Amino acid sequence: MLNVDLHCHSNISDGTLTPSAVAARAKANGVQVWALTDHDEIDGIPAARAAAAELGMGYVSGVEISVTWAGETVHIVGLRIDETNAQLVEGLHATRSGRERRAHEIAAQLAQVGIPDAFQGALKHVGNPDLISRTHFARYIIELGVQPDIAGVFRHYLIEGKPGFVPHRWATLANAVGWILGAGGVAVIAHPGRYAFDDLAFDAFFAEFKQLGGAAIEVLTGSHTVAQYDEYTRLARRYGFLASRGSDFHDPHESRMDLGQLPALPTGLTPVWHDWGF
């Protein structure tokens, strides 16, 4: 089984390493086929592709698109995309727009509970308001010593019902899958175990995703438990999804799973990369 990692992030979105540094870490950890999948952003792809070629890794162009479905935020990974596709480029730009306004609202809420200057503080961790996210606010809160780590921040701030939670309307599921397919790519549901859907909602979500042309789900990902590996193996078989594998790596100290460290896909699943020639 190839060591394939098809979900991770660089400092182009909310990771902390440059695309080339992520590539080097992936190679050092034994990854043979790699995709950089920054949030709603493709600017890191050229550097990632060049670094992978220099290191002798197979490379897959990717992106992770933020989607609002049934009032919840979900993520759809696009793999093997043509990052120059005009519809994809325009769609991602539209999805990113609004982050700065949302960030100012988050900062205002945090100021009310004694965390000052949060917008500028978060911006130090990203540099571009178009890409500012809750993760950057979390890093600022840790910097202030208010919480010791990312998990602590997201227990007390930035989630629904807590200070700093500001919902955002992202792309639709049809938009995201359409942009990916239009760019020649494969659409993958990212980390399904993170979504708070009941069985009926999941069934509707999976059915709509398939109807739109979605092909795969992440069975193995850094935010899934071992029990969820089994659960999403069963669901991949039940719905006829191809299976993907990705660490969702962001940072050497924050991430639950390092690049290339996931177990092999369970037997009986068809890998999303089965016909890619690697």
N, C-alpha and C positions, 0 to 999 in steps of 0.2 A: 504494500500500500504506500503510495506517495505521501510524503508529508506536505500537505496542502493547507495554506492559511489564506482564506478568502475574505477576511474582515478585519481591518485594523485602521488606525488613524494616525495622522501626522499633525504637526503644528500648523498645517494649512487649515485644519478645522479645530478640533478640541483635543488633539494629542499634544505632546510636549517635545517630540523629536522631529527633526527634519525628515522629509521623505527618504533621503539617502541614508540617514541614520537608522530609520525603521528597517530599510532593506538590509543593512549590515547586521542588525540584531536578528532579523529573520534568518539570514544565512547562517549566522553563528549558532542558531538554535536548530539547525538542520532542516529548515524549510526549503522545499524543492520547487514549489509553485506558489506564487504569492500575488495577492491583490491588495493595493491600497484603496480604501473605500471611505474617503473623507465625507463628512456630513455636507450634503447639498453643494459640494465644491469639487471641481476637477482640476484646479490649477497645479496640484502636486503630481499629476500623472506623468508629465515629461521627465521630471527628475527621478521619479520612482522607476519608470521604465528603463532609463539610462543606467541607474544604479543596479537594477536587477540583471541587466545584460552584462555589466562589468563583473558582477559576482557569479554569473553563470546560473542564475535562477530562472525558471519559467515565470513569465509575467502575464497578468490578466488586468486589463484596465477596469476600474471599478468606481462606484459611488454609492453612498447611502442616502436615500431620499427620505425626508421627513414627511409624514402623511397624517392627516386627520381622518379617522374613520370611527363612526358612531360616537363622536365626541371625545375620542381618545387619540393620543399620539402613538403611531406605529411607525416602523422603519422598513423600507424596502431597499434591498441591495440590488444594484445593477452590475452585472459582470459581463465582460467581453464587449463593453460599449465602445462606440466610436465617439470619443470625447469632443470631436469637432462638429458633431451633428447640431445644426442650428436650433432645432426644436428643443433638444436636450439642454443646450447652453442657455437658451431663453427661459426655459421652464425652471432651471435651477436658480437663475438670477431672480426670478419672480418669487421663488420659495424663500430665498435668503432675505428678500426685502421685508422690512417689518421687524427684523431682529433688534435694530437699534432702538426703535420706539419701545418695544417690549422690555429691552434692557433698562431703559430709564424708569419704566414702571416698577420693575423688580428692585432697582436701587432705591426708589422712593419708599417702597414697603420695608426694605431692610433698614433704612434710616429711622423709621418709626420705632424699630425695636433695638436701637442703639448700635447699629452697624453703619458708620458714616462713610461717605465718599465711595460707595460700592461700585458705581459705574466706572469711575476712573481706576479704581482698584482692580476690577475685573478686566478692564481694557489692557492693563499692563501684561496680562497673561495671554492676550490674543493679538493686539495691535490693529485689528480691523473691525470696526463696529458691525460690518455686514455679517461677520461670522461669530459674534459674541453669543455665548450660550450659558446655560445654568452651570456647566462645569467650570467655566472661568470665574463665575461668582463664588463657587465652592472653593476654588483655590485661594481666592482673596480672603474668604472667611477663615480658612486654615492659616493663612499668612498672619492674620490678626491674632491668632491663638484662641479664637472663639470656640472652635471645634478641633479635635486632633487629626481627623482624617475625613476623606470623602464620605464614607458611610455615616459618620457622625453628622456631617452637614446635612445629608439628605434624610436624616431622621428628624431634624429640627427646623429645617429651612427648605425653601424652593420646591416643595411638593404640595399637592393639593391640601388645603386646610392649614398650611403653615406660612409664616411670613416669606415673601419673595416668590410666591407662586402666581404667575401670570400666564394664563393659557394663550396659545397662539394658533391661528388657523393656518395649517400647512397646505401642501398639495392634496388633491384628492387621490384615492387609490387608482382611479382610472387615469388621471394625469401621470402619476409616477410610472405605472406599468406601461402606459402608452409611450412615454418619453424613452424608456429603456428599450422597448421593442423597436421603436422607430430608429434608435441608434444602433440596431443590430445586436442588442444585448439579451441577456437572460435575467429575468426578474426572480428574486429570492426574498422570502419573508425572513427578516432578521430576528434573531432571539425571540421566538414566539412565547417562550416561557415567562417573559417579562410583562405580558399583557394581561390585564385583569378582566378577561372575558370569561363568561360562563360557557358551557358546552354549546348552547344554542347560538350564542354570538360567534364563537369560534367557527361553528359550522357555516354560518352565513359569511363570515370573513373569508374562510378558505374557498368557499364556493364562488364568491365574487372574484377573488384573486385568480382562480383557475379559469373562470369564464372570460376574464380580461386577457388571458394569455400568460399568466404567471406560471412558473415551472417548478419551483423548488422552495424548500424551507431549510433553515439552519437547524440541523439536528444536534450537532456538537458546537457549542459556543461558550465563551468564557463565563457568561452569566447563567448558564444552565447548571443545575445540580446533576449528580449521577442518576437520580431517579428520573429527572427530566430527559436525560439522554434516552432512556427506555420509553418514556411517554411519547416523545416526538419521533422516535423510530417507529412506533406503532401507528402514529398519525400519518407519517410519510407513506407508509404502506397502505393505510386505509384510503387516503386521498390520491394516491398515485403520484406523489411528489418526488422529484429528484432530491437528493440529500446534499447539503453543503456543510462546510466545516470552517470555522474561523474563530480566532481568539477574542476578537473585539478589543485588541490591545490599544491602550492610550498612552501609558506611561510606565516606566519600570517599577515605580513604587505604588501607583494607584490601582493598577489593573489586577483583576482577580486571576487572570490567566496570561502567561507570557506567550509570545509568538511561538508557534510550532509545538506547544506542549500538550495539546489535546490528544486523547486516545484516537485510535483508528476508528473509522466509521463501522458501525455494526454490520455484520454480514446480512445479505439479503436486500440491501439498499443499493440503488443505482446512484453513484456519485454524480453531482452536477457536471463534473469535468470528464465524464466517461468517454466523450467523443471529441475531446479537444486536442488530442494528439500528443499529450504529455506522457 
